[in-house]
Amino acid sequence: MAVIEQVYGYFIPSVTLIGIGAAKQIPEKIRALGASKPLIVTDKGITACGIAKQVTDLMDAAKMPYAVYDETIPNPTDKNVHDGVEVYKKEKCDALITLGGGSSHDCGKGVGLVIAGGGKIQDYEGVDKSSKPMPPYLAVNTTAGTASEMTRFCIITDTSRHVKMAIVDWRVTPGIAIDDPILMMGMPPALTAATGMDALTHAVEAYVSTIATPMTDSAAEKAIELVAKYLRKAVANGQDIEAREQMCFAQYLAGMAFNNASLGHVHAMAHQLGGFYDLPHGECNAILLPHVSQFNLIAKLERFVKIAELMGENTAGLSPRDAAELALKAIRKLSTDIGIPGGLIELGKRYGKEVKAADIDIMVGNAQKDACGLTNPRTPKDAEVKAIYTAAL
């Protein structure tokens, strides 16, 4: 009998610190990476709310020099990467610290790629396009959702094409990841909700991925269970330290799952909404998740039954199809409970953007080229992707 070779990778930071007070070890760990002057890549929101100062105070106390680039915007751009590279070079930095949520981490990863390999960030679009090691890299997470502090994914908006570039490269995996719930206590309810649904999307898409493995399944299942149990609590009371810490674990586990099993068409489609309208990634995922899951249902029926059970639904006595449908019901109910808009048009209005049906055809074409769609359990035709966008309006 012929044997078909199939090798699965598993990518994760060399060191991860999760828990109350973990951020205190930042200077010590930067030195352990062999660095002496990091560039801290963050954003104005992190600076304004005092989180950046918490970290720079630690650096000052340790007498470690550093530079700061805090111009990263939501849905970071090729310009952000270029500007960050310029600061890194001007300040003669030798390492990176990214501080924030997905935007800061993605921008910092882009900076590291260009510093190491030269060229421009567009050169690295796709899978494993880099050829040289990143500078020493420590990622400090301040949201419970993106898991960018531990993944090999880097999403950057190409401002000329209005497209989010998916860069998947094992070299951008941080050397050290830090998740300290203390840094997340001030996160507002809407951001807590959006990032939490991002984590759920990561876990669900990894769980039904065509390259899921027993290792990614175990992480995805626990992540789904924890999000279902603790996200409402974290949104309702941001000072609930138990909920914050458990969401740290949930989003990290979801990251372990999708970092190795990849994602699907929720992300492929959400990336276009971010690139086209500059809409927040987590809420786009949350709105699209039940619609794409409905499309994927027949391909992974037993998996959606398990998702329903992990989210607290009673599937006893139901047919597999009816039980699987409860997963979609549970996802929608969680989104509603935590204030996620009911559709893309409503989401656009919340952020002063006009989401138009006339733009869907362009987004369909771009979504079909997105690398995240390669592991979706069903391969949709253009008309089916258009139907999903339309239903999500």
NORHUUR-V667826 format. One record per run of one state. SS is the DSSP state (h for helix, s for strand, l for the rest). FROM is the first residue (numbers start at 0). TO is the last residue. Records with the same first field share a line. If there is no record, write none. Layout:
SS=FROM-TO  FROM-TO
This chain:
l=0-13  18-20  32-36  48-49  61-64  72-75  90-93  100-100  117-119  124-124  127-134  141-151  158-161  168-168  172-174  179-179  184-187  207-212  236-239  261-263  277-279  299-299  310-318  337-342  350-355  367-369  375-380  392-392
s=14-17  37-42  65-71  76-76  94-99  125-126  135-140  152-157  162-167  175-178
h=21-31  43-47  50-60  77-89  101-116  120-123  169-171  180-183  188-206  213-235  240-260  264-276  280-298  300-309  319-336  343-349  356-366  370-374  381-391
